[in-house]
Amino acid sequence: MTAQQQHSDAEDNLRASLPTFHRKLSPNELSYFLPGRVNGTNEMFLFSTVHIPPALVTPLRVQIAWAIVRLRHVLMASRVQMSVGRYDDAQFVYTPPASPREALLQASSSVGRYNNVSETKITDEFLNGPPRLSFDALSRLDVFQQKQISEDLTAFTFFFMVHHMINDARGVYKTLDVVLELVAGVVGPGSSRPRTDEELLDELNAEWVKRWEHSMLGLDVFPKSTEDRVLPRPRTKLQRAADRVDYDNLQRRFIGGHSFKRAKNPTRTRLVQIVFDADQTQKIIKKCKSQGVTTGNIMFGLINVAWLRFAARHPRFVDAHPQLPMLLYTAISLREYLQPVSGPDSHVSLALGYHNVVLPTVVPTERSLKAVFWTRSREAQRQMRSYVRSPLLLSRSLVISEERGRRAKAWARIDDTAAGLIPAAPPINNQTTPPSQTNSTPSIALMGVSQAGKISDVYRTHLYPSAKLVDAFGGPRRGPGAGVLLVTDTFFGRFGITCFWDGGAFERGVFEEFLAEVITGMQEFVVEDKGRPVQVIDRCGGSSLRAKL
């Protein structure tokens, strides 16, 4: 028997002894999983341009790094199983590799290395083409070689894809940091030499041995869901009932009567990135500090004022109830509230709560629009602080998670029934069912606002000095009928707004003009310099913007 045959037999024996691990999806994870079963809705991406020596980004090195990341974070190497109609039985399934060699082989199916693909094409194909992921492959990394920057450096696009049910923005940024540390990181403290291919393979071997040679065979390898970690002990039945009453009372405050009129054209996601340079960003931060607010707070004020201007000028493009406020929804990171765990932990997990901000749409005649903007920004800050600092934050997050899961299952049942996958539910006996109590006050959200914060803090660039991060932005793949989403971040001293909307849902130039009002508000009220241009990048579609921004 040859040495290769002996090695293969040993792998087969170990594979037979390794268990397959299972964990049910939490309600919030389920709320992202179920809508994406057909068209890839809720797949996330991170696009990053990195200037790096090409010798560090060979196909082999990228594959080894990806295999290591998948060993450390098993959700990325897992699959989801669910029988049709059995929504509560949906579960993650993970079978560990039987050797480092098998880990490398498994990673090869979800990593790619390509040359000279345009940046616009990369994002456009992800957002508007066929889904790149599946429920047998929850993550993927593609690396694209672009133009040569200097004698030593070449531009590469790192395009990381992951399903939203296993991660959120902070975790996605951290994953890119880990990949860069592996392919371009130095050997050790005080050294400037990157790892060789052999040293990377040694890292892979050590990672597999630590996890699977003996030490983790008796453990549950999945990180616990956020729902199981935000509170130190489970809620009692009485507490859960009180939590539900609190949730229902809170929902009554979320009144919104403003939205864009939508056309019924084929869905096509648009993606535009607005970037303020370092000098403009410093002015933004300084002005916010003087007004006692943050860059996140002023986005709500900017959207409010932009809507007032746009709706007054173009009433035929909006559905606006003048006596009702506007509603904006947002997400809250729960990572800092997670209870410590004794078993495996991972930054690859979904850790989000959700909230709404309600702002007036009436402009006092005795006040300037600038004063109104700052007042509305402070009001958004007050609402967010009140919610985040409330002792009920975590219990409310659990109720919202359960509600999101319940709604996702209800819509999935409707979709699966319409597709003929499950039988229709029996008719409801109206004589024994009390009439529902519906709230006649609308709760229509104008758009979503996601605050990524200072994402440059995530990257440990001192660990990979031979690589230079140039930009990074990301977001979700949107489904048919998806609303508008604005994502803000500060990346190495530059404030940015990434805008997602369905280009087929608006008449030509409508949403672009609204974005122009957002930019104008920032220049007029915060930067206080309307003459200095702002960088606007159309990341999706390959054509010029329909309106001058």
Secondary structure, DSSP 8 states (H G I E B T S, - for coil): --HHHHHHHHHHHHHHHS--EEEE--HHHHHHHGGGTTT-TTEEEEEEEEEE-GGGS-HHHHHHHHHHHHHH-GGGG-EEE--TT-GGG-EEEE---SSHHHHHHHHGGGEEEEES--HHHHHHHHHHSS-S-BTTB-EEEEEEEEEE-SSS-EEEEEEEEEEGGG--HHHHHHHHHHHHHHHH-BSSTT---B--HHHHHHHHHHHHIIIIITTTTTS--S---GGGTSSSS---HHHHHHHHHHHHHHHTT--EEEEE--------EEEEEEE--HHHHHHHHHHHHHHT--HHHHHHHHHHHHHHHHHHH-GGGEEE-TTS-EEEEEEEE-GGG----SS---S-S--EEEEEEEE-----TTS-HHHHHHHHHHHHHHHHHHHHTSTTHHHHHHHHHHHHHHHHHHHHHHHHHHTTSS-------TTTS-------S-EEEEEEEEEEEEGGGG--GGG-TT-EEEEEEEEE---TT---EEEEEEETTEEEEEEEEEGGGS-TTHHHHHHHHHHHHIIIIII--TTS--EEEE-SSSS--SS--
